[in-house]
Amino acid sequence: MIDFINIIERKGYEREILIHEKGEKADKYDYTTRMEGISKAEILVNEDNSIKEGEYKQLVKKQKDGLLTENETYILDKYFMSKQFKIDINKIDDKFVEEHFRKEYIIDNYNKFDKVKYEDGEKIEKAFNNDMLEDKVEKINDKLKWFKDKDGNKVEYLRNETLRKNFEEYFKDPSIKQLFNTYPKRGGDKKIFDNVNNHILNELGFEFVLKKKHHRDKTSGKLIKINLYTIGYCKILSDYLERKDEQ
């Protein structure tokens, strides 16, 4: 064992680990710094509080030329965030940034998905920046089909037992692991549904919505609790669509 460790150290393995750990810390630091910078970024407005669109256009040009300062980057990030999520730039605070930072893909993916008529055989056109989106959509559509009966009519809710059985078959497909960051193999209902929400359904802005139902057993008189699920919009997408309708 000692010889093996000595060989590893001579190869520089220990140094590589330290570099990797420093890199991870730097990434986390950059992530936090970027969010704080966006939250506190100046909003460029005229005397009447209207947005200085011309100055933002100049910053966009500087960005293309690679000439933005750190503060200008945050100013532009905040502006883009307001446009992407259709929110008043003055309402972008710490909480909003924390919830929406690097979540633009949810809106982009949903908008691409929403324009396609899958029932007519249409598919999302592959794009360089997301060439796997169509494959992901196909796998998510498989889940959406669970909420239709054999005649194609919508089924509002499914029991958790039914979904568990569906998951068992669904995760036998090896492409699921390749397409998505992770997937649940085992665990309680909450862990399974949270994993599916966060790593699969959220790709298009969807999530499982829980509805708890109670009824009393006629024979025993005991109160029976049932967990029912449907698929709805996640909060980010739901809020976005609401703001979009208001504009």
C-alpha positions as CSV (number, residue, x, y, z in Angstrom):
1,M,0.0,0.0,0.0
2,I,2.9,2.4,0.9
3,D,4.5,1.8,-2.5
4,F,1.2,2.4,-4.3
5,I,0.7,5.7,-2.4
6,N,4.3,6.8,-3.2
7,I,3.7,6.0,-6.9
8,I,0.5,8.0,-6.9
9,E,2.1,11.0,-5.2
10,R,5.0,10.9,-7.6
11,K,2.5,11.1,-10.5
12,G,1.1,14.3,-9.0
13,Y,-2.3,12.8,-8.1
14,E,-2.5,14.6,-4.8
15,R,-1.9,17.9,-6.5
16,E,-4.6,17.2,-9.1
17,I,-7.1,16.6,-6.2
18,L,-6.2,20.0,-4.6
19,I,-6.6,21.8,-7.9
20,H,-9.9,20.1,-8.5
21,E,-11.1,21.1,-5.0
22,K,-10.0,24.7,-5.6
23,G,-11.8,24.8,-8.8
24,E,-15.0,23.6,-7.2
25,K,-14.7,26.3,-4.5
26,A,-14.1,28.9,-7.2
27,D,-17.2,27.8,-9.1
28,K,-19.3,28.1,-5.9
29,Y,-17.8,31.5,-5.2
30,D,-18.5,32.7,-8.7
31,Y,-22.1,31.4,-8.5
32,T,-22.8,33.4,-5.3
33,T,-20.9,36.5,-6.4
34,R,-22.8,36.6,-9.7
35,M,-26.2,36.4,-8.0
36,E,-25.3,39.1,-5.5
37,G,-24.0,41.2,-8.3
38,I,-27.3,40.9,-10.3
39,S,-29.4,41.6,-7.2
40,K,-27.5,44.8,-6.4
41,A,-26.9,45.9,-10.0
42,E,-27.8,49.4,-11.0
43,I,-30.9,50.0,-13.2
44,L,-30.3,52.4,-16.0
45,V,-33.2,54.8,-16.1
46,N,-34.1,58.3,-17.4
47,E,-35.3,61.1,-15.2
48,D,-38.9,59.9,-15.7
49,N,-37.8,56.4,-14.5
50,S,-38.2,54.9,-18.0
51,I,-35.5,52.4,-19.0
52,K,-32.5,53.7,-21.0
53,E,-32.9,51.2,-23.8
54,G,-30.1,52.9,-25.8
55,E,-27.5,52.5,-23.0
56,Y,-28.5,48.8,-22.6
57,K,-28.0,48.3,-26.4
58,Q,-24.5,49.8,-26.0
59,L,-23.7,47.3,-23.2
60,V,-24.9,44.5,-25.5
61,K,-22.4,45.7,-28.2
62,K,-19.6,45.9,-25.6
63,Q,-20.5,42.4,-24.5
64,K,-20.2,41.1,-28.1
65,D,-16.8,42.8,-28.3
66,G,-15.7,41.3,-24.9
67,L,-15.3,44.7,-23.3
68,L,-17.8,44.6,-20.4
69,T,-16.6,45.4,-16.9
70,E,-17.7,43.2,-14.0
71,N,-20.3,45.7,-12.9
72,E,-21.6,46.2,-16.5
73,T,-22.0,42.4,-16.7
74,Y,-24.3,42.4,-13.7
75,I,-26.3,45.4,-15.0
76,L,-26.8,43.6,-18.3
77,D,-27.6,40.3,-16.6
78,K,-30.4,42.0,-14.6
79,Y,-31.8,43.6,-17.8
80,F,-31.8,40.2,-19.6
81,M,-33.4,38.5,-16.6
82,S,-36.3,41.1,-16.7
83,K,-36.8,40.5,-20.4
84,Q,-36.5,36.7,-20.2
85,F,-38.9,36.3,-17.3
86,K,-41.2,39.2,-18.4
87,I,-40.9,40.9,-15.0
88,D,-40.5,44.6,-14.1
89,I,-36.8,45.1,-13.6
90,N,-37.5,47.0,-10.4
91,K,-39.0,43.9,-8.8
92,I,-35.9,41.8,-9.3
93,D,-34.6,41.3,-5.7
94,D,-32.4,38.8,-3.9
95,K,-35.2,36.2,-3.7
96,F,-36.1,36.5,-7.4
97,V,-32.5,36.1,-8.5
98,E,-31.9,33.1,-6.2
99,E,-35.0,31.4,-7.6
100,H,-34.4,32.2,-11.3
101,F,-30.6,32.4,-11.7
102,R,-29.6,30.1,-14.6
103,K,-33.2,28.9,-15.0
104,E,-33.8,30.6,-18.4
105,Y,-33.7,27.2,-20.0
106,I,-37.1,26.4,-18.5
107,I,-38.7,29.2,-20.3
108,D,-36.8,28.6,-23.6
109,N,-37.6,24.8,-23.6
110,Y,-41.2,25.3,-22.7
111,N,-41.7,27.9,-25.5
112,K,-40.1,25.6,-28.0
113,F,-42.2,22.7,-26.8
114,D,-45.4,24.7,-26.7
115,K,-45.2,25.7,-30.4
116,V,-45.0,22.1,-31.7
117,K,-48.1,20.0,-32.6
118,Y,-47.0,16.6,-31.5
119,E,-50.4,15.1,-32.3
120,D,-49.7,16.0,-36.0
121,G,-46.3,14.3,-35.9
122,E,-44.3,17.5,-35.6
123,K,-41.0,17.5,-33.7
124,I,-38.7,20.2,-32.2
125,E,-36.0,21.2,-34.6
126,K,-32.6,20.3,-33.2
127,A,-30.5,23.2,-32.3
128,F,-26.7,23.5,-31.7
129,N,-27.1,24.7,-28.1
130,N,-29.6,22.0,-27.1
131,D,-29.5,19.1,-29.6
132,M,-31.0,16.6,-27.1
133,L,-34.1,18.7,-26.4
134,E,-36.3,16.7,-28.8
135,D,-35.1,13.4,-27.2
136,K,-35.9,14.8,-23.8
137,V,-39.3,16.0,-24.9
138,E,-40.1,12.6,-26.2
139,K,-39.4,11.0,-22.8
140,I,-41.4,13.7,-21.0
141,N,-44.3,13.2,-23.3
142,D,-44.3,9.5,-22.3
143,K,-45.1,10.7,-18.8
144,L,-47.8,13.1,-20.0
145,K,-49.5,10.2,-21.7
146,W,-50.0,8.5,-18.3
147,F,-52.7,11.1,-17.7
148,K,-54.8,10.1,-20.6
149,D,-57.2,7.1,-20.9
150,K,-57.2,4.6,-23.8
151,D,-59.5,7.0,-25.7
152,G,-57.2,9.9,-25.3
153,N,-59.3,11.7,-22.7
154,K,-57.5,13.5,-19.9
155,V,-57.2,11.8,-16.5
156,E,-56.9,14.5,-13.9
157,Y,-55.2,12.5,-11.1
158,L,-53.3,9.2,-10.6
159,R,-52.7,7.5,-7.3
160,N,-49.1,7.3,-6.1
161,E,-49.2,3.5,-6.4
162,T,-50.1,3.7,-10.0
163,L,-47.2,6.1,-10.7
164,R,-44.8,4.0,-8.8
165,K,-45.5,1.1,-11.2
166,N,-45.2,3.4,-14.1
167,F,-41.8,4.6,-12.8
168,E,-40.5,1.0,-12.6
169,E,-41.1,0.5,-16.3
170,Y,-40.0,4.0,-17.3
171,F,-36.6,3.8,-15.6
172,K,-35.8,0.5,-17.3
173,D,-35.1,2.6,-20.4
174,P,-31.3,3.2,-20.4
175,S,-31.6,6.4,-22.4
176,I,-33.3,8.1,-19.4
177,K,-30.0,8.1,-17.5
178,Q,-28.1,9.4,-20.5
179,L,-30.5,12.2,-21.2
180,F,-31.1,13.6,-17.7
181,N,-28.7,14.4,-14.9
182,T,-30.1,11.7,-12.6
183,Y,-33.0,9.6,-11.9
184,P,-34.4,7.9,-8.7
185,K,-33.9,4.2,-8.3
186,R,-35.4,3.8,-4.9
187,G,-36.7,5.8,-1.9
188,G,-40.0,7.1,-0.6
189,D,-42.6,8.8,-2.7
190,K,-41.3,12.3,-1.8
191,K,-37.8,11.5,-2.8
192,I,-38.9,9.9,-6.1
193,F,-41.2,12.6,-7.1
194,D,-38.8,15.4,-6.1
195,N,-36.1,13.7,-8.3
196,V,-38.4,13.4,-11.2
197,N,-39.5,17.0,-10.8
198,N,-36.0,18.5,-10.5
199,H,-34.2,16.4,-13.1
200,I,-36.8,15.5,-15.7
201,L,-40.1,17.4,-15.7
202,N,-38.5,20.8,-14.9
203,E,-36.7,20.6,-18.2
204,L,-40.0,21.9,-19.7
205,G,-41.3,23.7,-16.6
206,F,-43.6,20.9,-15.4
207,E,-43.8,19.2,-12.1
208,F,-46.0,16.7,-10.2
209,V,-48.7,18.4,-8.1
210,L,-49.9,16.6,-5.0
211,K,-53.5,16.4,-3.9
212,K,-54.2,14.7,-0.6
213,K,-57.6,13.0,-0.4
214,H,-59.3,11.5,2.7
215,H,-62.2,9.1,3.1
216,R,-63.5,6.9,5.8
217,D,-63.5,3.1,5.3
218,K,-67.1,1.9,5.5
219,T,-66.1,-1.4,7.2
220,S,-63.4,-0.4,9.7
221,G,-64.4,3.3,10.1
222,K,-60.7,4.3,9.8
223,L,-59.7,7.4,8.0
224,I,-57.9,6.5,4.8
225,K,-55.4,8.9,3.3
226,I,-54.7,8.8,-0.4
227,N,-52.0,10.8,-2.3
228,L,-53.1,11.7,-5.8
229,Y,-50.9,13.4,-8.4
230,T,-51.3,15.4,-11.6
231,I,-48.8,17.3,-13.8
232,G,-48.9,21.0,-13.7
233,Y,-46.5,24.0,-14.2
234,C,-43.6,24.6,-11.8
235,K,-43.7,27.9,-10.0
236,I,-41.1,29.6,-12.3
237,L,-43.2,28.8,-15.4
238,S,-46.5,29.4,-13.8
239,D,-45.5,32.9,-12.6
240,Y,-43.9,33.6,-16.1
241,L,-47.1,32.7,-17.9
242,E,-49.2,34.8,-15.6
243,R,-47.0,37.8,-16.2
244,K,-47.0,37.1,-19.9
245,D,-50.8,37.1,-20.0
246,E,-50.9,40.4,-18.1
247,Q,-48.6,42.2,-20.6
